[in-house]
Amino acid sequence: MFGQSTATRGSLWSDVETRTLLNIWGEQDIQAALDGSFRNSFVYRDVSRRLGAMGFDRTPEQCRVRVKSLKRQYLLAKEGNLRNNGQYHKICKFYDIMERILSNRPALDPRELMDGGAGGEEEDGEDVKEAFSENAEECPYPAVAEVKVEYPAVPSPVPVKVTVGNNGTCGRPLNSNLSASNLSTKTPKRPRKRRAEFPMEKLMQQFLEQSTQAEDNFYRMEEQRLQAEDRRREAEHARELQMLQMLGQMFASISSARPSSAAPPSKSAPPAPTRAPVISTTFPSHTRGQSSHPRHPSPQTDCVSNTDPHSPVFERYYGLGSYRGMDDDIVSLVKSIVPPLTSKKHKGQDGRIGIIGGCQDYTGAPYFAAISALKVGADLSHVFCTKDAATVIKSYSPELIVHPVLDSPNAVEEIEKWLPRLHGLVVGPGLGREDLLLKTAEEVIEKSKARGIPIVIDADGLWLVTQQPSVIQGYQKGILTPNFMEFTRLYEALHHEPMDRSDYQGSVQQLSVAMGNLTLVLKGEQDLISDGSKVYSCSVEGSGRRCGGQGDLLSGSMGVLAHWAHTAFTAGILNSVNPSVVAAFGACSLTRQCNSQAFQRHGRSTTTSDMIQEIGPAFKMLFES
């Protein structure tokens, strides 16, 4: 139990680390998420990531336990201020910060501090003990006082009589006839008698023990629940596989019966052209529950009766290993859009990509996106950033073209001059959320839509879409790449109701339809891609390493692949296939493969810079082998 408690609480928190945690926890979006319908585990996961970005390595559970401990100390200190004129203020070292954060929230219920177990950190008990000792030495109370002690862990108040001295000593002899020698011999024993009559330390110890026991019980029950859930999912998956095998056998028998009914081909006739690789319509759900909206095949998605046999169409595979087959077939489509390298081409012909983003606080994200675009195969990469970020981004690499115009008064006109030269646009990496920058990004998106430029929106660009969905809604050359939190905000902004967490594939498809059949990529354990009519799952193996900047690598490479895919679609190479879906699947596969290869080399120390170095080998293995 001690090992589990240590893993939950982590090492002792320093004052700097605690103040950083409180600053993050007190931000408006975190408090709004805690008051909303989000699960607290997701919110504290976000708090842990922000804390990690500032150089402190803490798990979401350690952050949650630390905040609960601080709230408990704050409650004790506040109650002590009300009852005893501020004598307990020293129990809560961060009382002022907690007062500022919690003053606008509903009143704390002491019982909720027991709900998750895990009493405070080890230093909490020491703080209380020190505060009690200091208060005891001052002794401003009368000789005999009735003190009513209330504490959240104790169901009923406990009245205790305390005998306290008036002159800085902890007690005065009741019998004035005692000699000085008797007084001197009894003086060392008086603090024990006083402390025995005042059970604050005992109550605190009892409360911490109960909290630890409650936490152990909670995690034990949670582990049992997760084990039962895993068994249920395995059984459900086995049933799905069995059904897919039966359907595969049925379709195999139908396809084997067709040649016997048709006339035998002539020996002199040329062989029939090979059918291009094809992929699935809609994946069966692998999450809990079923979608409440039945899906009916449309004439555009019926891949049996309404499909040209010579065009690459998405077709469902049945049987074991079908998902891997689907991945291979989409990868083959990605291979078909990669332009060949010939000596007859000129600079810029294989892609000129623009990155809209980069401010004083965020200079790494636009660099990662721009350099990834170059590594994938773009010839030129432009970064349109603020003036104070330009020098920093330029110092990262001399291969980038940096324009410090994003915060200038005529920013839109300056960027618009370059739009005729760009083949793709990535909006959002390092953009920030200032109104001026978001307004500029909105106008640039409108100008790019008018020119038919493929647009990938990520990071802070998705915050703009959440506020104004119409800025990209219905644009078929647009791609959104939200993570789970960004996807949740966008879904609730359009549907005005919580997302169905039991059917992520259905939610992705519904949001894509609500955005006008826009291509949507939900990043996660398996990247889900949908254009409103189908849902695809990219299951290329990555790793457990989730360092910052991987999403920028994804958006930068997706900007290049989107240009190649739409060019191939215009040339007739991709028939009846959404080029944005092919580009999104290719970028997701490439990012996951880079993550896997970098993790094999560097393990836990893998960073996005290590992944960028793997773009060349990963691209060659996936799309040029």
N, C-alpha and C positions, 0 to 999 in steps of 0.2 A: 504493500500500500504506500510505503514511503517513496519507492521508485516512481509509482504512477503519479503521486502528488507532486514530486519534483519535476517530472516531465510536463505536468500541466502548468505549474507556476513558473518554471524556468529559474534562471539565476536571479539574484537580487536586482531590483530596478534602481538605477541611479536617478538623481534628481533631474538631470538633463533629459534622460530617456523618458521619465515620467511626465515632465512638462511637454515634451514633444508629443507623447501619446495623447495628453489632454487637449493640446491644440488641434490635433487631427480629429479626435473624438468630438470636440466641440464645434467642428465646422457645420455649416447649415445643412449641407446635403447629407452628412452622416446622421445628424439628429432627425432630419426629415425621413430618412430611410428607416431609422429605429421606430419612429412614430407611425410609419406606413405599414404596408402589408408584406414587406420583405422579411425573410427569415434572418434573425440576428446573426446566424453563422455566416451568411453571405456578406452582411455589413461589416462584421469584424474581419472577414477575409480581406475586404477592401482596406480597412484600417491597417491590417498587418502589411499589406503591399505598400501603402503609403509610408509606413514606418520604415520598411525595408529600403525604400527609395532614399530615405534620409540617413541610412547607414546603421540602422538598428535591426538586428535579426531576432524577431519575435513571431511566434505562431499566432494564428487568430485566437486560439483558446487561451493563450497566455495574456493576450491583450484584453480579452473579455474578463478574465479572472482579476486582472489588475484594476480595471475600471470598476468592477463590482466591489473590490476591496476599498478603493478610494471613495466610492459612494457610501459604503458602510461607515468609514471614518468620518465623512462629512456629516452623516446623520447623527452620529454620536456627538460630534463637536457642536452641531447646531442645537441639539437638545440640551447640551451642557450650557450653551450660551443663554438659552431661554430660562433655564431653571437656576443656574448658579452664577449669573453675571459674568459669563465668559471664562470660567475656570477651566473648561475642557477644550479651549480653542487650540491648545498645543497638541492635542491628539491628531488633528488633521493638518499636516504640513502644507497642503495645497488647498486650504479652505477657501481662499479668495477666488482661485480659478474655478473651483467647483461651484461656488456661489454664483459666479457670472454665467456659467453654462447652464446650471439647473434652475436658475431663477425664473426662466421662461417656460419650463417644463412642468407637467403636473406633479403634485406632491408625491414624494416617494412613499411607497408602502413597505414598511420594514419586513413584511413577510416575503416580498419578492427577492430580498437579498439572500434568502435561504434557498431559493429555487435552483439552482444549478450547482449547489454545493460549493466546494472550494472556498473556504473562508478567506482570509486575506493572505498576503505574503507573510514571510517570517518576520519582516521588519515591522509589521503592523502591531504585533504584540509588544515589541520592544518600545514602539512609540507610545503606546498606551501606558506601559510600565513607567517610562521616563516621565510622562506627563503626570502620572499619579504621584510619583515621588516628589516632583517639584511642588505640586499642590499641597502635599502633606507637610512640607517644610514651612510653607507660608502660614498655614493654620489661621485664617481670618475668621473662623466661625466661633460662636459662643461655646461655653464649656460643655453643654449638653444640647444636642440638636437632633431633631427627628428628620432623617433624610430618606426620601422615597426614591429608590433606584429602579428605573425601568430600562429594559434592554430587549431588542427584537427577538433574541433567542429564548427569552423567558416568557411563558404565556401570561403570567400575572405579576404585578409589581410586588417587590419585596421590601417592606419597611424595615429599616435597620437603625438601631440606636448607635450613635457614634459619640464617643467622649473625646473631645479635642481640647487642647490647651489654647490660651490666648496669647502667650508671649513667645511664640516661635518654638516652644517645646511641644512635644506631642501629648502631653498629659500633665496633670497636677495632682499631688496626693490628696485624697479625700480626707484623711485624718491629719489635722494640723499639728497633733501632739507627737508625731513621729520624729525621731532624732535625725540629725543630718547624716549619720552613718547609715541608717536604714534607707534613707532617701537615695544615697549614692549607690547602694547595692541594688535597689529595685529599678533604678532609671534605665539600665540597658534592656530590661524585660518589657517595658511599657510599649515600645513600637510593635512588638509581636502581638500584644493584647489588642492594640488598636486595629492592627491589620486583620486580626482574626475576626473582629467585629464588623469590619468593612469588607464585604466579599466581592469587590469589583474584579480583582485579579482572578478569583476563582470563577466568577461568571464569564469573564473573557475567555479563560481556558476552556470552560465547558462549551461556550459558543463555538470556538474554533474546532473543537473535537467533533461537535455535532455537524458543523459545516463540512468538515472533511469526510465524515461518514456519509452524509447526504450526497456529496459529490461522487464518492465511490459507488454508492448504490445507483446513482443516475447513470454513470458510465457502464456499469455492469448490465443494467437493463437496456441501455442503448446498444451495447455490443450484441446482446441476445436478439434485439430487434433487427439489427443489420444482418446477423447470420440467418435469421428466418427470411428476411427479404432476399438475400442472395440465393437461398434454396428455392424460393418461389420463382425468381427470375430464371434460374437454371432449368426448372421444370417447364416454365413457359417457353423458353428458348428451344428446349428439346421438342416440345409439341410443334413449334413453328417449323423446325427443321424436318420433322417427320411429314408435316403437311406439304412442305416444299418438295420433298423427295417424291411424294405421291403425285403431285402435279407435274414434276419433271418426267416421271415415267409415263404419265398420260400424254403429255405433249410429245415425248419421244416416240410413242406408239403412233400418234397422229402423223408426225413427220415421216416416219418410216413407211406408213401406208400410202403416202402421196406418190412416190415413184412407181409403185406397182399399178396404180390406177391411170397414170399418164402414159402416153405413147412412148415407145422406146426411141431414144434420140438417134439420128442418123450418124453413121460413122464419119461421113464427110463434113458434117456440120462443125463449125468452130466451137470450142468449149465456151460455156456460159461464163460471163464475167463474174469475177469474185465479188461477193457482196461485202461492202465496207463494214468495219466493226460497228456494232450497235450496242446500246445500253438500255437500262431499265426505265420504265415509266415512273412508278412510285414505289419506294421501299416499304415493305411491311414494317409496322411500328415495332421498335425494340424497347420502348419505354413503357412505363406502367399505364394501364388503362387503354381505352380506345377513343378515337376522336368521335365527338358527338355529331359531326357533320359528315354525312355520307358523301363519298367522292364518286362522281359518275364520269366515265370516259367521254371525252369530247372527240369530234371528228379530227381535231388536230393532234390528239394524243393517242388515238387508236392505231397501234403500230402493226396491226394484222391486216386490216382491210383497206386503209387509206394511205398506204405508203408505197412510194416508188421503190422497186426492188434494187435499183442501182444507186440509191442515195443512202448515205450513212444515217441510220435512224436508231433511236433508242428502243431496245427490246429487252424484255425481262428474261432473266435466266433463272431456272429453277434447279434445285438440288444442292448438294454440299459444295462449298467453295464458290457459290454463285457470286458473292460480293467481291471476291478477289477477281473473278472474271470481269465483272463490271468495271472495277478500277482499271484493269489492263486495257479494256476497250476505250475508256475515256482517255487514258494516257496515249493510246494510239491516235486519237483525234487531236490531242495536243501536239503530238509529233508532226501531224500533217500541216499545222499552221506555222511551224518554226521556219523562217526563211533561210534558204541555203546561203552559205558564205562563198561569194565569188569575187573575183578580182575586177569585175565590171561595175560593181556598185560604188557609189560615192558616199562621202561622210553625211550622216543624217538620214540615209534612206531606210535603215532598219529601225528607226525610232528616235524621236526627240520628245522627251518626257518632261513635264513641268510639275514641280512640287509647290503647293501653296501652303506654307507653314514655316514656323521658326520665329520665336520671339526671345526676349531676354532670359526667360526662365527655362525654355525648352529649345536647345540647339542640337541635341543628339538625334531626336526623332526625324527631322527632315534630312539630316545627313544619312541615316540608315536607309531611308526610303530612296533617296537619290542615288547612293552608291550601289544599292541592290539593283536598281533599274539598269545601271551601267554593267554590273556583273552578269545580269541575265542576258544582255545582248543589245540594249539600246546604245545608240552612237553618242548621243548628247543628253545631258541631264541638267535642267535648270532648277534653281531654288529661288523662290520669291519670298523673302523674309523681311523682318523689320531691320532698321538700320543698326541697332545695337547688337543684333545677332549675326549680322553678315560676316564680320571679321572672324568671329569664332568658328562659324561653319566653314568658311573658306580655309581656315587653318587646318581643318581636319583632312582635306584632300585638295590637291591642285586640279583634279579632274572635273570638279563641279563648277558650273557657271552660276554665280550667286548674284542676285539682284536685290539690293537693300531698299525696296520701294513699298513694302506692304503697309507701313504706317505713314506714308507720305500723303499729303492732301489730295494729290491726283493719282493715287495708287491704281485705280481701275484703268485709267487711260494708259499708264505705264505698262501694266500687265497686258492690256488688250493689244498693244503693239506687237507682242510676241506670240499671241494666239495663232495667227496664220502659220507660224513655223512649227507649232507643237502637234504631235500625233496623239498624245494622251495627257491626262491631267489627274493628279492625286491631290486631294484637298483634305487637310486636317492634321497631318503629323506636326506636332509642336505649334499648332495655331494659337492655342490659348482661347480664353473665353471673353476677351474684351469686346465691347459692343462695336468699336470701330473696326477691329479686325474681322469680326463675324459679318459685319455689313459689307466690307470689301469682298470677302469670300463669297457671299451671296450674289453680288453683282457679277463677279468673275464666272461663277457657275452659269448664270443666265447667258452671258456672252459666249461661253463655251458650248452650251446647248444649241445656241443659234448656229454654230459652225459644225455641229455634229461630231464633236470631239468626245471620245470615250472618257468617262469620269469615274474615278474610284474615290469614295468618301470614307474616311476612317477617323478615329480618335475624336478630337474636338470638332471636326466637321460633322460628326453624327449628333453632337449637341445642337448645332445649328439646324439640322434636319428635324430633331425632336421638337424644337421651338417652331419651325416653319416647314412642315412636310412637303408643302407645295413646291419648294425650291427644286426638288429632284423628282417629284412624284410623276410617274408615267413616262419618264425618259428611258427608253429601252437600252441605251448605251451606258446607263449608270449602274454602278455596283456599290452596295453598302457592305461593310465588313465589321459588324458590331461584335463585341464580346458579350458575356451573359448580362452584365449590368446595363450596358448600353442597349442591348436588345430589349430588356425588360422595360426600360424607360420609353423606348420608341413604341413598343407594343401597346403600353397603357396610354400613351399620348394619342394613338389613333383609335383604339377600341374603347377607351374609357372604362376599362374593367381589368381585373388582374389576369395575368397570363395563366393558361392551363399548364401547370408544371408536370402533369402526367403524360403529356403528348407534345414534346418539343417539335417533332416533325410537322404536326398539324399546325402548331403556332407559327412556325417559319413560313409555311405555305400561306396561311391566312394573312400574315403581315405583308408578304410579297404581293398578294392580290390587292390588299388595301393600298399599297404603294404604287398601284398601276402595273402589276406584273414586272416589277423591278427585280433584278437579280440580287439576292440576299445571301450572305455568308454568315452563319452563326458559328463563331469559333468556339471550340470546346474539345472534349475528349475525342469526339469524331466531328469534324467540320461538316455542318449541314448546309447544303446549297440548294436554293429553289428559285425558280422564275415564275412561281404561281401555279404552273401546271404540273410540275414534277418536283420531287425532292430527291437529292442525291447525297450520298454520304461518302466523304473522303476518309478512308480508314488506313492510309499509309502510316506505318509505324513511326512514331517520333520518340520522345523520351519524357521522363518526369520532370525535366528541368524547365522552369517557366521564368526566364529572366526578362527584364524589360527590353523592349525594342523588337521583339519577334513580330509583332503586328505591323511595324514599320517595314520590315523586310517583306512581309506578305503584301502590303499595299503597293510598295515600289515595284516588285516583280509582277504584280497583277496589272499595273498600269501598262507595262510593256506587252504582256501577253494579250491584254484587251485590244491593243492596237493591231497586233498580229492576227488575232482571231477575226476582227471585223474586216481587215484587209482580205483575209482568206475567204470570208463569207461573201464579200463583194465580187471576188474572182470566181465564185462558184465551187470552191473546194469544200466548204461546209454547206450542205443542202439540208434543209429541214432541221437544223440544229441551232440552238441559241448560242451565238458566239461568246456572249458574256459568261454563260455557264461553263463553256470549255475553258475560257481564260481563268475563271475562278477556281475550277478544279485543278488546273495546271499549277497555279500559284500555291494553292493549299498543299498539293503533293510535294512541290519543291521545298516549301518551308519546313514541312515535317521531315523530309529526307535530310535537309541541312541540319536540323535539330538532332536527328539520330546520329549522323556522322560526327558532328562536333562533340556530342556526348560520349561517343566511343573513344574520342581522343582525350577529352578534358574532364569528363565526369561531372562532378558537382560544381566545378569551377567554370563550367561553360558559360560564355556570354554571347551576346548578339554579334560582336566582332568576330568571335570564333566561327559562328554560323555563316557569316558573310564570306569567310575564307573557303567555306565548303560549297558555295553556290556553283562554281565551275564543275567540280567533280560530280556533284549531285545532279546538275542539269544534264551532263553527259550521260550518266547512268540511266536517268529516267527517260530522256527525250531524244538522245542521239545514239543509243546502243542498237 
